[in-house]
Amino acid sequence: MDLKDATCMILNESADHPELMRLSRDTFEELASGRQVPFTVLSDMLRLAARKNVFPSLVHKHGDQAFQDMVMAIGRQLDRQAPIHQG
């Protein structure tokens, strides 16, 4: 699954959550236009989807494997972009 598809999954389940819908729509549109999305935006989108309890409906609608693929697609991009903190 690519990042655009992963974002689309969240977007499709966000109708009841205006803030999440706006964030995921803007993210999807950026990706669809070929632009890179900052890791902070992806992280916020994933965190907000979790807080709004969207994940159970994604698992129910798409299955556990598709949900895991979605999280991994976003997680890989976060890993690529996020700065490494050394303590």
Backbone as a ProteinNet text record, in pm:
[ID]
protein_1_A
[PRIMARY]
MDLKDATCMILNESADHPELMRLSRDTFEELASGRQVPFTVLSDMLRLAARKNVFPSLVHKHGDQAFQDMVMAIGRQLDRQAPIHQG
[TERTIARY]
85.8	0	89.8	52.6	131.9	70.3	143.3	103.3	-28.9	-49.7	-174.6	-294.3	-281.8	-390.3	-417.6	-310.8	-325.8	-401	-365.5	-433.5	-579.5	-605.1	-741.8	-828.7	-771.4	-848.2	-895.5	-807.1	-844.7	-946.4	-923.5	-1017.1	-1157.4	-1167.8	-1299.4	-1375.1	-1305.8	-1371.6	-1381.4	-1353.3	-1342.9	-1463.8	-1568.7	-1683.1	-1743.8	-1740.4	-1798.7	-1705.1	-1587.5	-1484.5	-1425.8	-1484.8	-1445.4	-1295.2	-1233	-1090.3	-1006.8	-1040.6	-971.9	-1000.2	-1123.2	-1158.7	-1078.7	-1068.5	-994.3	-845.4	-787.9	-646.6	-617.4	-698.5	-674	-702.5	-802.1	-830.1	-714.5	-666	-553.7	-429.7	-407	-292.4	-305.8	-422.5	-446	-425.3	-478.1	-464.6	-318.2	-241.4	-98.7	-28.4	-55.6	7	-37	-164.7	-216.9	-154.9	-112.2	-47.2	102.6	149.6	290.8	380.7	321.5	401.7	422.8	533.5	562.5	491.6	446.2	377.9	473.8	488.3	578.1	538.3	638.6	611.6	522.6	529.3	445.7	297.6	265.9	126.3	79.3	163.5	127.2	109	197.5	188.3	60.1	28.3	-94.6	-218.4	-216.6	-330.4	-350.9	-242.8	-250.9	-295.6	-239.9	-275.7	-422.5	-469.3	-608	-704.1	-668.6	-752.9	-764.1	-655.6	-659	-746.9	-729.5	-809.5	-958.2	-991.1	-1131.7	-1187.8	-1105.8	-1147.6	-1192.7	-1119.5	-1148.6	-1091.1	-988.3	-920.5	-1011	-1098.5	-1185.4	-1272.5	-1322.9	-1405.8	-1320.8	-1194.9	-1106	-1079.1	-1055.6	-1031.8	-1157.2	-1272.7	-1398.9	-1426.4	-1404.6	-1436.5	-1334.7	-1206.3	-1100.2	-1027.2	-1043.4	-972.8	-844	-797.8	-680.3	-554.8	-536.6	-414.6	-409	-519.2	-521.2	-495.2	-550.3	-525.3	-376.1	-316.9	-173.9	-90.3	-129	-58.7	-67.6	-184.1	-203.8	-110.3	-109.5	-25.1	123	160.7	300.6	340	250.6	281.3	307.4	223.9	242.6	366.1	382.7	497.4	630.4	637.9	761.2	797.1	695.8	722.5	764.6	703	743.7	889.2	924.4	1060.3	1161.2	1123.3	1212	1237.4	1133.7	1141.3	1176.6	1134.7	1149.7	1297.7	1332.8	1471.3	1504.4	1628.2	1672.8	1719.9	1662	1700.3	1797.3	1908.9	2005.3	2013	2005.9	2000.9	2113.6
-117.7	0	123.3	221	343.5	445.6	552.9	655.1	721.5	743	805.9	715.8	585.4	491.8	485.6	488	484.6	608.4	723	847.3	844.8	788	777.4	692.1	586.4	502.2	584.7	666	750.6	854.3	915.7	1015.7	958.3	838	777.2	746.2	738.4	710.2	833.1	951	1069.8	1162.9	1125.9	1216.3	1268.5	1188.3	1230.3	1317.3	1344.5	1417.4	1526.6	1647.3	1753.8	1785.7	1788.6	1821	1712.7	1587.3	1476.3	1475	1503.4	1505.4	1612.5	1730.4	1839.9	1803.6	1750.2	1714.9	1602.3	1499.2	1386.6	1424.1	1509.1	1554.8	1638.4	1731.8	1815.5	1730.8	1632.8	1543.1	1461.6	1405.1	1326.1	1410.6	1532.1	1619.1	1654.4	1677.9	1705.6	1585.9	1467.5	1346.1	1318.4	1338.8	1315.8	1411.8	1528	1626	1602	1497.1	1462.9	1535.2	1605	1677.6	1592.3	1615.4	1545.5	1615.9	1537.8	1590.8	1580	1686.5	1681.1	1570.6	1512.5	1403.2	1448.2	1575.7	1624.4	1616.2	1641.4	1633.5	1488.5	1397.9	1255.7	1205.2	1246.2	1205.7	1259.1	1384.4	1443.8	1370.5	1335.4	1265.4	1129	1055.9	923.8	935.1	1030.3	1051.4	1092.2	1181.7	1227.3	1113.9	1032.4	917.2	822	805	719	781.7	911.1	979.5	979.2	986.5	987.9	846.4	746.8	605.8	558.3	600	562.5	424.1	382.6	257.1	134.9	118.8	0	-8.7	103.8	99.9	66.9	110.5	75	-74.9	-132.5	-277.2	-352.6	-306.3	-373.1	-367	-251.4	-231.5	-296.1	-288	-329.9	-457.3	-496.3	-614.1	-575.6	-667.3	-642	-620.2	-700.1	-686.9	-552	-506.5	-376.3	-264	-277.7	-177.4	-174.4	-290.5	-297.4	-239.8	-268.2	-212.6	-59.7	-6.7	137.4	199.7	143	196.6	186.7	77.1	59.5	159.5	188.1	284.9	422.9	462.5	591.8	587.2	478.5	464	467.5	404.1	407.1	549.5	625.4	763.7	847.6	824.3	894.7	861.5	735.3	692	756.7	774.3	835.3	983.5	1050.9	1196.7	1247.4	1177.2	1228.2	1238.2	1346.6	1359.8	1254.7	1214.1	1115.1	1190.7	1155.4	1218	1126.3	1178.5	1100.7	1158.9	1069.3	1120.4	1090.2
0	0	0	-80.5	-80.5	15.8	36.2	132.7	95.7	-34	-79.6	-48.3	-72.2	-41.2	109.4	187.8	333.4	382.5	326.2	363.4	320.3	203.3	152.6	244.8	300.8	394.4	513.2	568.5	682.3	638.7	524.5	472.6	458.1	404.9	382.7	511.2	622.2	750.1	839.8	787	871.1	867.1	799.1	779.2	909.3	1013.3	1141.3	1223.8	1173.1	1248.5	1159.4	1161.2	1068.2	1067.4	1183.5	1189.1	1118.9	1145.1	1080.8	931	893.2	751.9	678	735.8	673.5	660.8	767.5	766.6	667	668.1	578.2	432.7	408.3	271.5	217.8	298	255	229.6	316.6	300.8	173.7	151.5	30.4	-95.3	-94.4	-211.5	-239.2	-135.5	-153.2	-215.5	-161.8	-213.4	-357.4	-385.8	-521	-621.9	-574.3	-661.7	-674.2	-609.2	-619.3	-521.9	-427.9	-329.9	-204.4	-138.7	-14.3	100.9	196.8	313.9	431.8	510.5	625.4	724.5	786.1	880.4	994.7	1031.8	1141.4	1105.5	979.7	933.7	936.2	886.9	888	1029.9	1117.5	1257.6	1321.3	1295.1	1348	1296.1	1167	1108.1	1174.3	1191.9	1254.4	1400	1471.6	1612.4	1626.1	1541	1547	1512.2	1414.9	1380.3	1499	1571.5	1690.6	1799.2	1823.2	1926.6	1892.9	1764.8	1722.9	1709	1741.8	1742.1	1603.7	1502.6	1364.7	1331.3	1403.5	1371.1	1373	1473.1	1471	1345.2	1297.8	1176.6	1054.1	1052	941.3	939.4	1055.7	1064.2	1021	1068.2	1035	884.2	825	683.6	589.4	624.5	532.1	574.8	700.6	750.5	822.3	903.7	985.8	901.7	796.6	715.6	645	588.9	521.4	621.7	742.9	846.5	880.8	900.2	930.2	816.4	693.1	577.4	575.9	611.8	617.5	720.2	840	946.9	908.3	845.6	804.8	696	602	496	555.8	649.6	714.7	804	877.2	966.1	892.3	776.5	696.7	656.5	617.1	577.2	697.9	810.7	932.4	964.9	952.1	981.1	885.6	759.8	660.5	690.6	737.1	749.1	888	990.9	1127.3	1164.6	1231.6	1275.5	1381.5	1382.3	1480.3	1604.6	1718.3	1845.3	1917.6	1952	2029	2168.7	2265.4	2401.2	2481.1
[MASK]
+++++++++++++++++++++++++++++++++++++++++++++++++++++++++++++++++++++++++++++++++++++++

